[in-house]
């Protein structure tokens, strides 16, 4: 006597589950938000991670994020653990009120990382009620050693629901 497990037909809300994106013609290497849906009250802050999925030999990246500046403001942007190594990466961000540019890079061609993980955390503040959509633009890019581009095959989207 035994039981049958059907684990592949259930959603577990894991942002790093590549199979969950296959329904949307979305494949790695990719750049996503985690979590990609958040509920928040007006006035509160909420952290959203910029994450990469299955990237090989990443030496630097540029993420351009569009967000609804009529509902959200940027409280802070900080690095996360994916670019941790002996060499601290160069990190810079610029908020242009609706467009956020995030640059993370190792200086030199000998240092790079591979895999899946969180590269930065954006702390948004809800300033008004509504559904604030966030998305990566196709201006975003991954760079390998010697600044050789790595094609991004998936660009994540998300929504912050402010009540």
ChimeraX attribute file (.defattr): number of C-alpha atoms within 10 A of each C-alpha:
attribute: neighborCount
match mode: 1-to-1
recipient: residues
	/A:1	2
	/A:2	4
	/A:3	5
	/A:4	5
	/A:5	7
	/A:6	7
	/A:7	8
	/A:8	9
	/A:9	8
	/A:10	8
	/A:11	9
	/A:12	10
	/A:13	11
	/A:14	10
	/A:15	15
	/A:16	18
	/A:17	12
	/A:18	16
	/A:19	11
	/A:20	18
	/A:21	15
	/A:22	11
	/A:23	9
	/A:24	9
	/A:25	8
	/A:26	16
	/A:27	19
	/A:28	18
	/A:29	20
	/A:30	21
	/A:31	29
	/A:32	22
	/A:33	25
	/A:34	23
	/A:35	17
	/A:36	19
	/A:37	14
	/A:38	16
	/A:39	13
	/A:40	15
	/A:41	15
	/A:42	17
	/A:43	14
	/A:44	11
	/A:45	19
	/A:46	18
	/A:47	16
	/A:48	21
	/A:49	21
	/A:50	25
	/A:51	22
	/A:52	28
	/A:53	22
	/A:54	16
	/A:55	20
	/A:56	16
	/A:57	16
	/A:58	23
	/A:59	27
	/A:60	28
	/A:61	21
	/A:62	17
	/A:63	21
	/A:64	21
	/A:65	21
	/A:66	18
	/A:67	23
	/A:68	18
	/A:69	17
	/A:70	14
	/A:71	21
	/A:72	27
	/A:73	19
	/A:74	19
	/A:75	14
	/A:76	14
	/A:77	22
	/A:78	14
	/A:79	20
	/A:80	16
	/A:81	11
	/A:82	16
	/A:83	25
	/A:84	13
	/A:85	12
	/A:86	7
	/A:87	12
	/A:88	11
	/A:89	19
	/A:90	13
	/A:91	16
	/A:92	14
	/A:93	16
	/A:94	12
	/A:95	16
	/A:96	11
	/A:97	14
	/A:98	16
	/A:99	18
	/A:100	18
	/A:101	17
	/A:102	22
	/A:103	18
	/A:104	20
	/A:105	22
	/A:106	21
	/A:107	14
	/A:108	12
	/A:109	12
	/A:110	9
	/A:111	19
	/A:112	22
	/A:113	18
	/A:114	16
	/A:115	13
	/A:116	18
	/A:117	21
	/A:118	21
	/A:119	19
	/A:120	24
	/A:121	20
	/A:122	21
	/A:123	18
	/A:124	20
	/A:125	22
	/A:126	27
	/A:127	18
	/A:128	18
	/A:129	16
	/A:130	17
	/A:131	17
	/A:132	19
	/A:133	18
	/A:134	21
	/A:135	20
	/A:136	23
	/A:137	15
	/A:138	13
	/A:139	10
	/A:140	17
	/A:141	18
	/A:142	25
	/A:143	20
	/A:144	21
	/A:145	18
	/A:146	11
	/A:147	15
	/A:148	12
	/A:149	15
	/A:150	19
	/A:151	13
	/A:152	19
	/A:153	13
	/A:154	20
	/A:155	19
	/A:156	20
	/A:157	18
	/A:158	20
	/A:159	19
	/A:160	25
	/A:161	19
	/A:162	21
	/A:163	14
